[in-house]
Amino acid sequence: MSDVLTGADGVVRCAWAGADAEYQRYHDEEWGAELRGDRPLFEKMSLEGFQAGLAWITILRKRPRFREVFRDFEPEVVAAFGPSDVDRLLQDAGIIRHRGKIEAVIANAGLVAAMAEGELDALLWSFAPASHTAPATFAEVPAVTPESEAMSKELRRRGFRFVGPTTMYALMQSSGMVDDHVAGCWRAA
């Protein structure tokens, strides 16, 4: 399989975007674009945690419902969720119904809500590598890097959950801390 794919629209993209219109939009507009701010990064961290073990397209298709039931991922609001909210979320087929992941988002929200404004953003971005060589092929894209391992370790030290090094590398890719668009893709650096 080629590392790039020409869509029906004539645009050459990373092959993982496939022919799905929503996946292509995500690739073109979001993946690898710089994302800043505590709330957007908390949302991204939460969704990456839900994605663990699943395909990202599953999360992407469920994202509108995730945003609705997690109140747009406002940390202060989510931090106030209690046992009845967990029960409600476990019954919602529009999201991933995994108790550990749901409880992790609520607990992580409490940690973010206790931080100073801008602190999560500064913390996460402090692990962005000073330089990153864009991959020529997907074979060159790592699943884990020293930076994602360090980010994961620091977040876990602070009490965050579902923030393993592979999940944190996916966060780094999706939030633009690294650019892993492959050579030939129109978005490649």
Legacy VTK file of the C-alpha trace (Angstrom):
# vtk DataFile Version 3.0
C-alpha trace
ASCII
DATASET POLYDATA
POINTS 189 float
0.000 0.000 0.000
1.230 3.449 -0.868
1.829 5.957 1.924
-0.197 8.572 0.037
-3.502 8.386 -1.770
-5.057 10.688 -4.345
-8.638 11.423 -3.390
-11.565 11.774 -5.754
-10.995 15.530 -5.378
-7.477 15.156 -6.829
-5.756 15.980 -3.523
-2.830 13.790 -2.464
-3.120 12.910 1.234
-1.632 10.514 3.751
-3.167 7.158 2.831
-4.751 6.686 6.273
-7.293 9.392 5.363
-8.726 6.998 2.767
-11.899 7.919 0.902
-14.047 8.828 3.929
-15.029 12.505 3.637
-14.884 13.123 7.409
-11.492 11.450 7.710
-10.198 13.541 4.796
-11.529 16.733 6.390
-9.890 15.804 9.694
-6.590 15.115 7.899
-6.751 18.348 5.913
-7.937 20.713 8.652
-6.981 19.285 12.047
-4.367 16.516 12.183
-0.967 18.119 12.616
-2.361 21.663 12.922
-1.232 23.556 16.025
-3.813 23.236 18.774
-3.480 25.501 21.810
-5.542 26.177 24.914
-6.373 24.200 28.017
-9.916 23.232 27.006
-9.097 22.098 23.441
-6.072 20.148 24.656
-8.082 18.577 27.479
-10.665 17.501 24.899
-7.982 16.082 22.626
-6.282 14.271 25.524
-9.646 12.818 26.581
-10.578 11.655 23.088
-7.122 10.147 22.529
-7.644 8.221 25.769
-11.004 6.944 24.535
-9.344 5.950 21.257
-6.868 3.575 22.926
-7.449 0.182 21.308
-9.854 1.559 18.702
-9.657 3.219 15.288
-9.564 7.027 15.366
-12.407 7.191 12.838
-14.632 5.607 15.510
-13.866 8.485 17.867
-14.153 11.076 15.120
-17.638 9.868 14.197
-18.691 9.906 17.863
-17.007 13.232 18.672
-20.173 15.366 18.404
-21.883 13.169 20.985
-18.769 13.114 23.199
-18.789 16.917 23.131
-22.467 17.003 24.021
-22.385 14.567 26.943
-19.067 15.868 28.300
-20.367 19.460 28.107
-17.839 20.585 25.488
-15.052 19.231 27.717
-15.126 22.245 30.031
-12.822 20.964 32.806
-14.689 22.649 35.683
-18.024 21.252 34.496
-16.737 17.718 33.868
-14.868 17.707 37.192
-18.229 18.084 38.947
-19.651 14.903 37.385
-20.609 12.301 39.966
-21.633 8.635 40.075
-25.010 9.319 38.439
-23.217 10.984 35.517
-20.955 7.946 35.140
-24.043 5.710 35.089
-25.693 7.999 32.512
-22.604 7.933 30.303
-22.304 4.144 30.538
-25.806 3.911 29.041
-25.070 6.260 26.123
-24.487 4.262 22.920
-23.301 7.448 21.212
-19.932 7.290 23.005
-17.430 4.625 24.019
-18.976 3.041 27.122
-15.852 2.143 29.083
-16.083 2.849 32.813
-12.324 3.276 33.281
-12.046 5.777 30.451
-15.120 7.732 31.561
-13.890 7.915 35.139
-10.416 8.911 33.913
-11.844 11.872 31.960
-13.732 13.055 35.040
-10.681 12.663 37.305
-8.418 14.324 34.727
-10.901 17.206 34.466
-10.476 17.798 38.188
-6.714 17.980 37.775
-7.022 20.430 34.871
-9.590 22.538 36.748
-7.127 22.841 39.645
-4.385 24.175 37.348
-3.799 27.826 36.616
-5.179 29.054 33.305
-2.776 28.106 30.516
-0.907 25.600 32.676
-2.062 22.468 30.809
-1.206 24.072 27.482
2.261 25.071 28.709
2.857 21.665 30.269
1.913 19.646 27.193
3.718 21.907 24.750
6.867 21.812 26.901
7.358 18.268 25.594
7.175 19.224 21.917
10.530 18.350 20.375
12.772 21.248 19.411
13.096 19.694 15.959
11.272 16.921 14.170
12.088 15.336 10.847
8.939 14.732 8.869
8.708 11.099 7.797
9.178 10.049 4.195
7.059 6.935 4.794
4.728 5.613 7.477
7.395 3.053 8.346
9.368 6.006 9.764
6.518 7.159 12.032
7.155 6.024 15.607
4.460 4.892 18.014
6.398 6.286 20.992
9.194 8.832 21.347
11.357 9.942 24.259
9.222 13.103 24.404
5.925 11.194 24.554
7.383 8.920 27.227
8.456 11.956 29.272
5.039 13.621 28.792
3.262 10.451 29.877
5.497 10.035 32.906
4.945 13.619 34.065
1.177 13.463 33.546
0.948 10.175 35.449
3.097 11.658 38.224
0.479 14.410 38.503
-2.315 11.838 38.706
-3.611 11.805 35.116
-4.966 8.532 33.749
-5.148 6.984 30.264
-2.114 9.022 29.213
0.323 6.300 28.159
3.278 7.137 25.887
1.589 5.838 22.717
-1.567 7.818 23.468
0.530 10.909 24.178
2.404 10.534 20.898
-0.961 10.423 19.122
-1.827 13.637 20.995
1.451 15.189 19.854
0.658 14.276 16.244
-2.945 15.433 16.282
-2.212 18.731 18.052
0.684 19.713 15.801
3.525 19.225 18.277
5.033 17.016 15.588
4.272 16.874 11.863
3.960 13.291 10.658
2.351 13.971 7.292
4.384 11.799 4.929
6.308 12.928 1.860
3.994 13.522 -1.066
1.027 14.544 1.113
-0.105 18.100 0.382
0.161 18.883 4.118
3.726 17.578 4.501
6.202 20.222 5.675
LINES 1 190
189 0 1 2 3 4 5 6 7 8 9 10 11 12 13 14 15 16 17 18 19 20 21 22 23 24 25 26 27 28 29 30 31 32 33 34 35 36 37 38 39 40 41 42 43 44 45 46 47 48 49 50 51 52 53 54 55 56 57 58 59 60 61 62 63 64 65 66 67 68 69 70 71 72 73 74 75 76 77 78 79 80 81 82 83 84 85 86 87 88 89 90 91 92 93 94 95 96 97 98 99 100 101 102 103 104 105 106 107 108 109 110 111 112 113 114 115 116 117 118 119 120 121 122 123 124 125 126 127 128 129 130 131 132 133 134 135 136 137 138 139 140 141 142 143 144 145 146 147 148 149 150 151 152 153 154 155 156 157 158 159 160 161 162 163 164 165 166 167 168 169 170 171 172 173 174 175 176 177 178 179 180 181 182 183 184 185 186 187 188
